[in-house]
Amino acid sequence: MERKLLDTLDLLHDTGRHTEALTLLEEMPAEERDAEWTGLHARALNNLGRYDEAAQELFACRKAGEGDPLWHYRLGYALYYLGREGEARAEFEAVLRLTPEDEDAARFLDWCEKALTVKRQRGVETLTPALYTEEERAAVLRHIEEHFGPVETALLEVASPDIAVHIAVIPPCPEHDCTVLCTVGMGASPMRVPPELAGRGLERAELMMALPAHWRVQDPDEQWHWPVRWLKIAARVPVEEGSFLEWGQAVPTGGPFCRNRKWNGFLVSWPMAFGTESFRCTLPGGEPVNFYQLVPLYQDEMDFLFRSGPEALVRYLPERALEVVDLGRESVCRYLSVKDFAIPTGRLRPLLRGWDGPTGCIATDRILVDGCPVGYMYREEPDYDGDSGWRFLAGDESDEYLQDLHNSDFYDLNTLCNYDAEIMPFLTAPVGAAYERDLDGRLVRLEEEGLL
């Protein structure tokens, strides 16, 4: 097949114009249709969801295809989406024997194993991925177009056995000078939210990422493809792990994922650059869908997030990094000292149950590092979204100590409850309230003692 024709077919494939690719192939004379033509024709059929036809064509040229990783991959792809995961598994295993570094084949093999496990557990023959209804999908797309911009194209993919994920591509427009990628379909499968967070509308979510305007979304090279790949992977985390994602959580990647950048994970944040109205849309049935942005993090930033909480990390991250992927930024933890906390993060317990307000607070190192009890606490007007307004001191800090920003940081209220559970009965007090430990060691409200 001529190089020019192959390049045209690859372009049509990469830009999602699969019907045009199929038409171009079917216009070729019968005498020019060799094994390569069959593989490309099957690829177009697979991309159009005509899996049975693709499988039949590939089976018909099995002798010519044996030993070709692309042939095994395309047949495995068709069989997987036909619900024949056992047969598909054998094809993806063949791909990996021929090309062990093929990450897509490894991922499909993993999905086959998971699907077969679920089928055995459920005693069923087929699995149906969770999908939005037509009305729900329309509502999600309206929200995306209203707040992130007109959708230019969609990168289609039916993902794991339990979820179908597509990526909407929003190019730069007058409202924003970045390229936006947003999942469509993650929210069709409600996440497993802990009982203490029930009723807060956290069950459904979609993920997005804002990239520089010049980003080559259709380029399959990993230098450009990693945002698409990680949006799809992160969207499946709640399904595969039986967990949920919300603001402030981390998504570890297990190693660097971007060329020349030692990023090792993502912060789940709000799409701050698009306004608070972009954070959530409502499905026709009344259920909310939260829209979260993935912000790449260095390993030391991930470590800082686990130690000190998202509020502390966001305090140091530049505003631009929270809005658009910044390939040139350094780690904000590069010049931060590492604190040796009195209670290791892994030993913190979920003490603050049933709390439905903001959880951010500020505390000094006299409490978190030196292990002193809270000697003075007060609540002021919040400084940021998610800030409870509570400030905690041991009570013996000097003015010079407090003026050094390295001696205090942002934390989660639950963390402070682990350090001193005596604060818990007072956390619902209004802005302006202040408490101090008296000579008997009790926290008392200052106004009750006539001190305010």
Secondary structure as GFF3:
##gff-version 3
##sequence-region A 1 452
A	DSSP	alpha_helix	3	14	.	.	.	ID=ss1
A	DSSP	alpha_helix	18	26	.	.	.	ID=ss2
A	DSSP	three_ten_helix	30	32	.	.	.	ID=ss3
A	DSSP	alpha_helix	35	47	.	.	.	ID=ss4
A	DSSP	alpha_helix	51	60	.	.	.	ID=ss5
A	DSSP	alpha_helix	62	65	.	.	.	ID=ss6
A	DSSP	alpha_helix	69	81	.	.	.	ID=ss7
A	DSSP	alpha_helix	85	98	.	.	.	ID=ss8
A	DSSP	alpha_helix	103	122	.	.	.	ID=ss9
A	DSSP	alpha_helix	134	147	.	.	.	ID=ss10
A	DSSP	beta_strand	153	155	.	.	.	ID=ss11
A	DSSP	beta_strand	166	170	.	.	.	ID=ss12
A	DSSP	beta_strand	178	184	.	.	.	ID=ss13
A	DSSP	three_ten_helix	186	188	.	.	.	ID=ss14
A	DSSP	three_ten_helix	195	197	.	.	.	ID=ss15
A	DSSP	beta_strand	205	212	.	.	.	ID=ss16
A	DSSP	alpha_helix	222	241	.	.	.	ID=ss17
A	DSSP	beta_strand	250	252	.	.	.	ID=ss18
A	DSSP	beta_strand	263	269	.	.	.	ID=ss19
A	DSSP	three_ten_helix	272	274	.	.	.	ID=ss20
A	DSSP	three_ten_helix	276	279	.	.	.	ID=ss21
A	DSSP	beta_strand	280	282	.	.	.	ID=ss22
A	DSSP	beta_strand	288	298	.	.	.	ID=ss23
A	DSSP	alpha_helix	299	308	.	.	.	ID=ss24
A	DSSP	alpha_helix	310	316	.	.	.	ID=ss25
A	DSSP	three_ten_helix	319	322	.	.	.	ID=ss26
A	DSSP	three_ten_helix	345	347	.	.	.	ID=ss27
A	DSSP	beta_strand	360	364	.	.	.	ID=ss28
A	DSSP	alpha_helix	365	368	.	.	.	ID=ss29
A	DSSP	beta_strand	376	379	.	.	.	ID=ss30
A	DSSP	beta_strand	387	393	.	.	.	ID=ss31
A	DSSP	alpha_helix	399	403	.	.	.	ID=ss32
A	DSSP	three_ten_helix	405	407	.	.	.	ID=ss33
A	DSSP	beta_strand	408	412	.	.	.	ID=ss34
A	DSSP	alpha_helix	413	419	.	.	.	ID=ss35
A	DSSP	three_ten_helix	421	426	.	.	.	ID=ss36
A	DSSP	beta_strand	434	437	.	.	.	ID=ss37
A	DSSP	beta_strand	443	445	.	.	.	ID=ss38
A	DSSP	three_ten_helix	446	449	.	.	.	ID=ss39
###
